[in-house]
Amino acid sequence: MEPITEPVGLVIGTEDAFALSFWVYVHEHRYLQLDDVVTVPVTLPDGQQVRLHGIVDSARSRYEGARFDSDAHAAAEQRLPVGIAHAAHVTVTRVEPEIFVAPPPGAAVYKSEGKQRDEALYFDQMLADHTAFIAGLARDGQPVYGNLEFLDGTRGAHMNISGISGVATKTSYALFLLYSLLHSGVLGKHGANTKALIFNVKGEDLLFLDKPNNKLDAEARARYEAMGLPAGPFQSVAIWSPVQKGGDLLMPAAESRTEGVTAFAWSLSDFCRQRMLRFLFAEADSETSQLSFVIRLVEEWLARPTIVCDPDERGFVSVAGAEIVTARSFSDLADAIEANIGSIAQHAAEGTRTAFIRRLFDAAATAGHLVRAIPPARAKEHSIRVLDGDAGRQVSVIDIHGLPDRAKRFVVGVVVRRLVEQKEAMGQRPLVFLVLDELNKYAPREGWSPIKEVILDIAERGRSLGVILVGAQQTASEIERRVTANASFRVAGRLDAAEGARAEYGYLTDAAKARASILKPGTMFLHQPEIPVPLLVQFPFPAWATRKDEVDRSGEQAGPALRGGRLQ
Amino acid sequence: MYTVGHMRLLKIDPRPTTYDSVAEAVFASEDEGQITEDIEHDVWRPVTPAPPAAAPDVAFVDGVERRDARVSAEGEGMPSAGMLVSYAAGAICPAKSPPLRHVSVQRRIVLTKGATASTIALAAHNTTVDYLPAHNAEADAESIDRTLKGLRADLEAEVVRSLIVDGAGLIVCDGRLPPIRDPSAVGLIKTPHRLPLTRPDQMEALAALGTGQRSPVFVRRRSDRAYYSWFVALAGAGPFDLALSHLALIEMDDGVPRARAIELADLTAAVLPPYAPAAYRDPRAPQNLMPVGQLERELRRRLGDPDLLRRMMLASFAKEAPSWSP
C-alpha cells in the first residue's frame, strides 16, 4: 500500500483537544472511518518531536451554517447556502516519546500505515520481541497482533470471550486463535509440545477440526496467507466422545462422526481412588448445605483400599461395607453406598443423608454410564489423556454436547482437575490451552462448586501452572469476577445492549459498546493489557470443517491415515 | 368603531424594536413629484408574473461593519475622536460551489479633522491584523459613521463589479443599489422609510399582493438618480401581520430599456420568495433572505472575535502607543 503523506485532516479548535482524545476536521476529499489509525506529529516549544497516535472511535458530519433541522430541506433546494464538515474523534493509544501534551488545534493529522501503525498499536515492540501472535485482521486487512507474553503466563494469561450465542462466534474465534498459536510458530521450541483441550459443548461442530473445510474459498485462503498462516485443518487432533448409554461395548456417542473418535469413560476403580464423586454433585449450591460434608465422607470411604478393592480382570470391584458386594456398574456402587450411608456419615443429619442418596441416584441415572466396569487392561485406552500419551496429539476435543448438565460438569471437573494435577507435577512449559465455552455453568458468579474451585484455581494459578484458560460465555456478568479479572485478553462479540452497559465491559470504550450491539459474526473487539483501546478484529472462515458437509471428501480419500481410525 | 368595509384595528409588530419597521414608514408627499407611476400600468393592481423559463444564477451581495474601538488623538489642543473599524462585503451564490464569492474584510483607523495615524498591526496567533489609515476631514464624531458607511458601500460596489465580470444572471444587493449601472443588478430594500406611494388605493393594492406577485413597475427619483422600482410580495400577508410587512422594495437603474426593467421585475417576483425565511427563522423575515442571512453571519464571523481583537488592541497600545499626525 502506498503511504499517504498528505494530512487527512486537522485538529479542531472548536472543541477542546485533550492529551488523550481530540477531534479531527477531515479534509474535503478525504475520509476517516472507525478503527482508522492516525498520528499527529507535534513539535514542542523546546524543539522536541512528539508523535500522538490514536484510533478513530467516532465519526460525524454536519452542516455548517444550518441552525434548524429543516435547513436540510432548504439546503437541498439551494435556498440556504451551507457548508459540510466531517470530523472524527480520536482516542489516543500511544504517545512517543511519553510527553503527554494536547495536540494544538490546527495540527496536521496523518493516517497511519505500516510502521507508524505498528507503533500506534504497540505492535512494533511485540514484533521486535518476537512475542506477536496473530489475533485477527483489522477491517482493512492488516494484521492485528496480540502480545504472547500476556497470554503465555510471562506477564499475564487467559482470555475471556463474551457474546450472544449464535452471532458472536465465540468458539470460532477461540479456535482461530488456537490455530494461529499452534500453526504460526510463535510458541517457538515449545510449540510442538503445546497442548490444547477443547470441550465441545454445543452441536458436533468441533468434531472435524482435523478435516479440511471444502467450503474454504480462494478469498479466505488469501486471508490466511496474509497472516502467514497455512490454510488447513488442525494438524494433530484426538476426538473424544462419551460412551453410549447402555450396552457393554464402549461405543462413542457422537452421531455425525464415527471414525477416529474414541469413547471415553472412567473405571469404577479410578472413580473411587481418584475421588471423583464430588464432581457428580457439582451444582453451585452444595457448599451451602451439609451435603458437601457427606460427599467428602463418602469419597473418603470409597478411596480406602480396604473398602473398595482393586478391580478384577473384567473391571468389577468388590465393596466391603456391612456386606461385601460386587459392583458391576455405577448403580451397583450407588446401592452399596446407600446400604452403608448410615455408618459412613453417622454424624450427618438424616435429612442430609437422604438428600445425598436422592442426588446420588439422580446422578447415577444421568452420568452413571460414564463410570463403569472397564477391564484394567483397557482402562487407559478410554480415559482422556491430554498430557500423557495418545501419540502426542496436540489438540484434544472432548465432546460433551449430548450429555445432561450434571454429566457435563462431571466430565469437565474430572478432566480439568486431572490436568491441573499433571501440570503441577510437570511444570509450566509446554503450555496447555483449555478452551471452555458456557463458562457460566462452571464458574458462576454466585455459589460454590468443586468445578468452580478448579476453574478459579486455573484462573489464579494458571500463569505459573502453564494452563491457559480460554473461557467463553454469553454474559461476563454471570461469571465469577476473579475468573474474568484474571484474563489478560478480553474479547467481546455481539453483545446485548443492556449487557454491554455492565461494569464487566469497562474495557470497551463507549463507542465500542454501542458498536458491540451491531457486530457481525466474525468480528470481535479485542482488548489486551498493552493497548488502551479495544481493537476491532475479524477472523477468516475456518479452514477446518465445522460440520459433516464441510468435510473435504477428496482429502479423506487421499489420506489413509484418517480412515479406519481408532473406533472401539 | 366601524367604518364601511374597514375595521379600525391596532396591530402589534413582532419585529424587535431595534430593527427598522414598516410601521414607521411614511408616505411620500404628493407634491414631491418624484414618482412616475404610469410606466407599466395606469391603474395599480397586482401583477402575477409567469414562472421564468430557466432559473437565473442568482448572487446576493451584502456587507457588514463594526466599530471595534474608539481612539482619541491627544497631545495637541482639544483631542479629536477616532475609531478602529472593521467591515466586510461579499457575495453568496446559492447554486454554486463554493457559494461564497469575492469576500473581503477590511480594517481602518479613522481619525476626524483630517488627522492620520500609521497602520496599527495586531499580532494574532496565526496572522497579523492590520488597521490601515483612512481619511476623514470632518470634525464631528458622527462623521466617522458616515466614513464607515461609505467605505462599506465602496466595498460592496466592488463586489458587484466582480460579479458583473463573472457574468452573474441576477445580482441582488441587500439595501440600496450601489452606484452601478447594470441591467442585472437590483437593490432590495427591506424596509423603506419613505413609501413611494401617493394614494390610499395604492396602499390597498399592495396589501393585497400574494406570494410571488408584484406591484407594477414605477420610476422613482431619489437625490440625483432615478430608479425603476417595484414591490415584490415575498410571503403571503397573514391577518395579524402589519400591512406591507410581507413586501420588499426592489430598485434598479433607470438607464436600461423599460422592457428589461419589467422582465427583471417579473424575474424577481418569481425567484425571490423561495429564499424568504419563515418568521421563526429570522426576526427580519421575510425580507432578510436566507442566503443573505448566511452571508451576513459568515461576514461577521470573518470580522473576527471582537473581544479578542479588543484585548489584542489594549495589549498592543500598552506596549507601544501609536503616534498620529495632524
Interface residues (C-beta under 8 A of the other chain):
Chain A: G65 R67 F68 A74 E77 Q78 R79 L80 P81 V82 G83 G106
Chain B: I92 C93 P94 A95 P98 P99 L100 N126 P274 Y275 R281 M290 P291 Q294 L295 R297 E298
